[in-house]
Amino acid sequence: MADSTDPRTAPPASTAAGASVPQDAYLQKRTLRRGSAGPLLLTGLGVAYVVSGDFSGWNNGLAQGGFGGLAVAAVLMGLMYTCLVFALAELASILPTAGGGYGFARRALGTWGGFLTGTAILIEYVLAPAAISIFIGDYVESLGLFGLTSSWPVYLACFVVFIGIHLWGVGEALRFSLAVTAVAVAAVVVFAIGALSDFHVGALDDIPVDSDAFGASSWLPFGILGIWAAFPFGMWFFLGVEGVPLAAEETRDPARTLPKAMAAAMGILLLLALVTFVAATGARGSAAIQSAGDPLVQALQPHGEPTAVSRIVNYAGLAGLVASFFSLIFAGSRQLFALSRAGYLPRFLSLTSRRKAPYLALLVPGALGFALAAATGDGARMLNIAVFGATISYALMSLSHIVLRRREPGLPRPYRTPGGTLTSSVAFVLACAALVATFLVDKQAAFMALGVYGVALAYFAFYSRHRLVAAAPEEEFAALAAAEAELERD
């Protein structure tokens, strides 16, 4: 049977009503603004995705593995993300489109692999902003801002205001993101200076030891298994940086710019993770901050009294949350846009405005995110679901790099991953380990994610896989590869 996306057999793109239209007219209504992002904005985008994780969340891993367990988990997750970023930099230089991970997997693993990867990414980038909006609401309420006693108006304001900026234009959105991210990073530096001045080595391993745990010690109070259980929290220092390639179609010279920006963002995040983790635990102690909602602030208040530095960090933590919320909305909209443009999801979701913004791909997930936040108020659960989706996508994207290196060694690669398939193999193994670890932390969240996955797969299996758009860049790229392979066989 012919591939439904083969350009030689596929019909013209069609509208939701089914009427055939020329493919160029179809794509003209689904065009992003080209050349809006350079290296600085993309580096800022990569850091913005993640920076809120430095202010909160990661410290819950201390309750799973203690200082030693979380330290090992953070090192391994840092290695996974570094290897993954190098692999994705190569893939992004080959196929610089808004599809990102979906496009890479589509070329390497076929339509099913593309959809599985794209859906996993979408789960991450739709659920994470909803969770962060809850954290922003909690932050605003705890700081006593605006006299609010309920957080849902904050959720609504976040989605309305920040989606509005995205609708204005990608250049304006990325510049706003860069400015807010700079404030958050500066706050981490201020925090580190304040916390390291009160650093005590003895505070690192002050969590009581569980004598029944295998391999337990003061550094590993919950034993060897605690390292594994801390994996999802080690990810919080880096979760989201893989979304930089989603800006490819809006980037100047993406084959050169994306790899540089991704490497720079990852380097900054590794440094921030090291400073944040060591300074916070050494200043106040692992036991004191393991369940704190604001670990950096608590680390600066050993006697519970606010200081000038702790107030600065407290307010800047809100900037970090805003930066991540804002950038994750961008990533989710681009993944949804690409999947819709190619027909995997309803095609109307990929329509763009006169300002070349994918307005429905911004508004629909935004409405869903607000509804989830207002209805549940459970940010931690939604983040755990997002992490589950992320680990699936990491494994599939790493596998895509391995498959393309072996199946198509002659494919032009403007950037090549250092270490080749060994690098992506390390990312693949660690991603699989992190996926299993999510069941150790929150089984319910993992099964809820699987339920969402199942519904999406049913939609693809019974409907959308028969209605793919051959003219979409990611589909065209894969179909040309299939055609070339067939010619070689003939």
Secondary structure, DSSP 8 states (H G I E B T S, - for coil): ---TT-TTT----B-TT--B--HHHHHHTS---TT-B-HHHHHHHHHHHHTHHHHTTGGGGHHHHHHHHHHHHHHHHHHHHHHHHHHHHHHHHH--STTTHHHHHHHHHHHHHHHHHHHHHHHHHHHHHHHHHHHHHHHHHHTTGGG-S-SHHHHHHHHHHHHHHHHH-HHHHHHHHHHHHHHHHHHHHHHHHHHHTT--GGGTT-S---TTSTT--SSSTTHHHHHHHTHHHHGGGTTTGGGGGGGGGGBSSHHHHHHHHHHHHHHHHHHHHHHHHHHHHHHH-HHHHTT-SSHHHHHT-TTS---HHHHHHHHHHHHHHHHHHHHHHHHHHHHHHHHHHTTSS-GGGG---TTS--HHHHHHHHHHHHHHHHHH--HHHHHHHHHHHHHHHHHHHHHHHHHHHHH-TTS--SS--TTTHHHHHHHHHHHHHHHHHHHHH-HHHHHHHHHHHHHHHHHHHHTGGGS--TTSHHHHHHHHHHHHHHHHH-
